[in-house]
Amino acid sequence: MRNSRYPKRDPTKDYFPLPNEIFCLNLSYGEIAVYSYLLYRENRKTFKCYPSYKTIGKALKMSRNTVCKYVRQLEEKEFIATEPTAVHTSQGKKLNGNLLYTILPIEQAKEHFYKRQLANLDRVIAEDKQRKRIEKLGLKPNKQAV
């Protein structure tokens, strides 16, 4: 066997899958980075992991608060679910632990995204109908503060 510059890699150990859909679901770069890190850390059998905000932030060069923001956004968009955990000290004191992250099926996030898109479309159509009705009656539309 010849010497190779590149060592042989095992696809199941050295890589993790990243769904193609994440690039079509209007995620910010921070959400993609946090989601990718959680996929990297997940147990492939249970789809769970529990890195701290600090650990995620250190790996992604983000502050703890920024990581927290992106985790909340991923939860709202149904990419992940979180559960609080507890740690018991040797003195018997109960402390808060890291969050336990569960990576949800990508189909669930896609469905949630499309439902939000349809709701926004319904809202735009209703506003357009209202604007046309007001124009037809010859009334001035109310200016709302932005």
N, C-alpha and C positions, 0 to 999 in steps of 0.2 A: 504494500500500500504506500502510495506517495505521500509525502508531507504536504499538508494543505494549509494555506493561510487562514482558512476559515474552519473552525471546529464544527463537527457535526452537531446539529441541534435536534432535540426531540420536540416535535410540535405540541405534544400534550403537556410537556413540563415547562418548556421555555417560552410559550406564547399563551395568550388568552384571547378569546373571541370578542370582537367588538361589532355589534350589529350595524349594518349599513344604514338602517333607518334613522339612527341618531343624527345624521347629517341632513335629514329632510323634515325634522320635527321642530325647527326653530329654537334649538338649544344655543345658549351662549357658549363662548369658548370656555368659560369657567365651569359651566355645568357639564360640558363634555369632558373636561379634565377631571373633575371630581368623580363623575360616573365611570370614567375609564379606570381611575385608581381603585374604586370600589370593586369593579370587575376583576382587576388584577389581584386584589386581596381576597376575593370571595372563595369559599370552599365550593368546589365544582359540584359536589353532591348535594349540599344543603342550600346553596345559593345565599349563604350568610357570611358576614364578616363583622368585625368590631374594632376597626382602627379609631383612634381618638381624633378629634378635630386638629389637635396639635401635630399628630403624626401625618395626617393628610396634608396639612398646611406646609409642613417641613418638606415633604416629598414634592409638592407642587409649587413651592415658593409663594404661598398665600398666607395671609393672616388668619388667625382662628375665626374671627368674625366673618371674613369673606367665605371661608369654608362653610361656616354655619348657614350663611345666606344661600349658598348654592345647594346645600343639602335640603334646606326647606323648599327651594324651588323644584328640585328633583322629586321631592315628596308630593308637592302640589300637582306636578305633571305625571304622577303615578309611575315613575321609573323605579323608585325604591320605597320601602316602608321601613320605619325605624321603631325601635322599642328601647326604653330605658333599661339599664341593667344596674345591679347593686353589687357592692363589694363589702365583705365583712372583714374587719381588721382582726388581729390576734387578740385584741382586748374585747372583741364582741361588738364593736361599734359598726353600724351600717353606714356606708358611704355610697354616693352616686358613682356608678361606673361609666364606661363608654357606652355609646349607643350601639345597639345591635342592628345592623343593616341587613335587610333582605332585598335582594335584587329581584324585582318583579318581571314577569314575562314582557318582552318588548311589544307584543300584540296589545297588551293592556294599555300601555303608554300611547300606542298609535290610535287606539279607539278613543281614548280620552282627548287626544289632540284633535281628532276629526269632529268629535262632539262639540269641542270649544269653537272650532272653525264654523260649524253649522250654526251654533248659537250666535256668533258674531255676524254671520250672514243674515240671519233672521232679524237681528237688531238693525242692521243697515237697511234692509228692505222696509222695515216698519218706519224708520226715520224718513226714508225716501217717500213713502206713501203719505206720511204726515206732511212733509214739505210740499208735495204736489197738491194735497187737499187745501192747504193754507194758501198756496198760490192761486188755485182755482177760485177760492172765495174772495181773493183780493185783499187778504189781510197781511200785515207785516209779521214775519216770524219773530218770536222772542229771541233776543241775543243772549246766549248763556255765557257767563264768564268762563274763560279757559284756565 
